Amino acid sequence: MREIRIAEDGDRFRIIYVAKFEEAVYVLHAFEKKTRKTPKRNLDLATARFKALQQRRRKDKAK
C-alpha cells in the first residue's frame, strides 16, 4: 500500500492506494487528515479493504 499526501488551503488529505496489479490502481481509502498522526481506524480500514481485494482476486482467478 502507498499513500498520496495532498495539502490544499491549509487542509490535508490522504489517499491510500495499491498499484500492485497490472490492470488497475485501487484506491483503498481517502480521508481528510485532522491530526498529526494518521488514525489507526483509517489504516485498519485500508488494510481490511486490501485483504478483501486480494481475496476477491484469488476467487476470480480460481474460476
Contacts in CASP RR format, 6 or more apart in sequence:
PFRMAT RR
TARGET T0000
AUTHOR 0000-0000-0000
METHOD contacts of the structure
MODEL  1
MREIRIAEDGDRFRIIYVAKFEEAVYVLHAFEKKTRKTPKRNLDLATARF
KALQQRRRKDKAK
1 16 0 8 1.000
1 17 0 8 1.000
1 18 0 8 1.000
1 28 0 8 1.000
1 46 0 8 1.000
1 47 0 8 1.000
1 50 0 8 1.000
2 16 0 8 1.000
2 17 0 8 1.000
2 18 0 8 1.000
2 19 0 8 1.000
3 14 0 8 1.000
3 15 0 8 1.000
3 16 0 8 1.000
3 17 0 8 1.000
4 14 0 8 1.000
4 15 0 8 1.000
4 17 0 8 1.000
5 12 0 8 1.000
5 13 0 8 1.000
5 14 0 8 1.000
6 12 0 8 1.000
6 13 0 8 1.000
6 14 0 8 1.000
6 15 0 8 1.000
7 13 0 8 1.000
11 32 0 8 1.000
12 32 0 8 1.000
12 33 0 8 1.000
12 34 0 8 1.000
13 30 0 8 1.000
13 31 0 8 1.000
13 32 0 8 1.000
13 33 0 8 1.000
14 29 0 8 1.000
14 30 0 8 1.000
14 31 0 8 1.000
14 33 0 8 1.000
14 38 0 8 1.000
14 42 0 8 1.000
15 27 0 8 1.000
15 29 0 8 1.000
15 30 0 8 1.000
16 27 0 8 1.000
16 28 0 8 1.000
16 29 0 8 1.000
16 30 0 8 1.000
16 42 0 8 1.000
16 43 0 8 1.000
16 46 0 8 1.000
17 25 0 8 1.000
17 26 0 8 1.000
17 27 0 8 1.000
17 28 0 8 1.000
18 25 0 8 1.000
18 26 0 8 1.000
18 28 0 8 1.000
18 50 0 8 1.000
18 53 0 8 1.000
19 25 0 8 1.000
19 26 0 8 1.000
21 57 0 8 1.000
26 53 0 8 1.000
28 45 0 8 1.000
28 46 0 8 1.000
28 49 0 8 1.000
28 50 0 8 1.000
28 53 0 8 1.000
29 42 0 8 1.000
29 45 0 8 1.000
29 46 0 8 1.000
29 49 0 8 1.000
31 42 0 8 1.000
END
